[in-house]
Amino acid sequence: MKQNRRQFIYKSFAGLTAMVISPHVFSYSLFQKNKSYDSKPWIELSEAAYLYNVSQISKMAKGKPIIAVLKNNAYGLGDVQVARILNNSSSIAGIAIVKDERAIAMRNEGVSKPILLMGDFDSVIANALVEKEITLSIFSKDSLKKINTLAKETNKAIKVALYIDTGLGRMGIPYKETIRIAEEIKKNDKLSITQTFSTLTTPKDFAKEQIQRFESITNELNEKGISTGIKHLAPSYSLLDLPQSHQEAVRPGILLHGSFPSVKMEEAKQFPLKVTYRLKAPVIRLEKLKAGDTIGFSRFYKINKDEWIATLPLGWADGYDSGAENGAMVLLNGKLYRVVNVNASHTNISLGAKTKIKVGDIATLIGPERPEITPEGFGKLVKGHNYLQINYKESIPKKTYETF
Ligand SMILES: *Cc1c(COP(=O)(O)O)cnc(C)c1O
């Protein structure tokens, strides 16, 4: 029977209802189902899993508010999309990012939580940042000058964060110069310090020393009548490793996405997290390669016995970790298959001597379905650290679901 287009759209949508699509992706999903997405990878995000992880992080931090670090495009998972999910959580006190234009993108998509810019900004975008009430970090003498000038030009109140370098050595005002710069900030009545923060290193002894440096500075500021606003120090690792780092808010990134910052964290058992995303891609080519054939530029994978090889349309240039060819698995029609080759734009999967897989079948490269394909499971199989597998390119489309 011939279907008209409307019936087809309805049917293809009905097939997806198990995944309960939230309204803002409704039309987007139809588009994906009918048009281009059968030839490209995509990422699915679970609102429920993110909110579950937030509640677990909240327990880890004994109820302290959470500033969600969504830098690097939320580690490749979509900063605006994740921010929209987190915007509804009362445990989330704010969002922190590093790139100026992402703050604007979030505001344009309705993200209303306080947004902290932990990096620098371009002058062309400065007015918009003030307009949209983005908290600007003062991380050096020069950045204070820049923000003083901005306050003069706009004649508007600007929220600022005092970013202190207590020993990471990468960003922030060197801790010994902080008091002097804070006194300078106080002289400008357009500027108000709403947050004071620093970042801890992982070695515990030094992290403790950093905390002491931080606390002695913030105490001195308070004695001088300079308000510090909300104080925060702890990325995921310190959050778990060093409770005294919690201060007035914690500042995790990777935990939100369901991974622990280190493969061997005992705390993982106490606070299990949910996998928040799936990375999926269709099979675009299927060929039976013969014994003696090889795959890849370096002829990396050698075929010993004739076998079916599937090609997926993504590779390391899309942010899929090339280490996957050292043992990662993907799920295809309910079964796990081994990744045997990762190039810039293509990945190959070994399907064995016989297969029922067809071109167009969808592979799940990362997802909650099996331990081998969770972000943590992937990390173990490829012996990489947990930050590696999540650097997906912005060009990979994201779909948000209420739950998986
Ligand atoms: C990246 C980053 C974080 C979050 O780090 P995770 O290890 O992902 O929790 C926190 N604070 C700062 C300043 C960062 O750059």
The ligand as an SDF file (V2000), in Angstrom:
LIG
                    3D

 15 15  0  0  0  0  0  0  0  0999 V2000
   37.5760   21.4760   33.8140 C   0  0  0  0  0  0  0  0  0  0  0  0
   37.4350   22.2210   35.0320 C   0  0  0  0  0  0  0  0  0  0  0  0
   36.6000   21.7370   36.0580 C   0  0  0  0  0  0  0  0  0  0  0  0
   35.8700   20.4260   35.9890 C   0  0  0  0  0  0  0  0  0  0  0  0
   36.7470   19.3550   35.8830 O   0  0  0  0  0  0  0  0  0  0  0  0
   36.2660   17.8390   35.9770 P   0  0  0  0  0  0  0  0  0  0  0  0
   37.5110   17.0910   36.2170 O   0  0  0  0  0  0  0  0  0  0  0  0
   35.6500   17.5090   34.6680 O   0  0  0  0  0  0  0  0  0  0  0  0
   35.2970   17.7600   37.0840 O   0  0  0  0  0  0  0  0  0  0  0  0
   36.4740   22.5280   37.1990 C   0  0  0  0  0  0  0  0  0  0  0  0
   37.1000   23.7110   37.2990 N   0  0  0  0  0  0  0  0  0  0  0  0
   37.8910   24.2140   36.3380 C   0  0  0  0  0  0  0  0  0  0  0  0
   38.5370   25.5440   36.5160 C   0  0  0  0  0  0  0  0  0  0  0  0
   38.0850   23.4800   35.1730 C   0  0  0  0  0  0  0  0  0  0  0  0
   38.8800   23.9800   34.2110 O   0  0  0  0  0  0  0  0  0  0  0  0
  1  2  1  0
  2  3  1  0
  2 14  2  0
  3  4  1  0
  3 10  2  0
  4  5  1  0
  5  6  1  0
  6  7  2  0
  6  8  1  0
  6  9  1  0
 10 11  1  0
 11 12  2  0
 12 13  1  0
 12 14  1  0
 14 15  1  0
M  END
$$$$
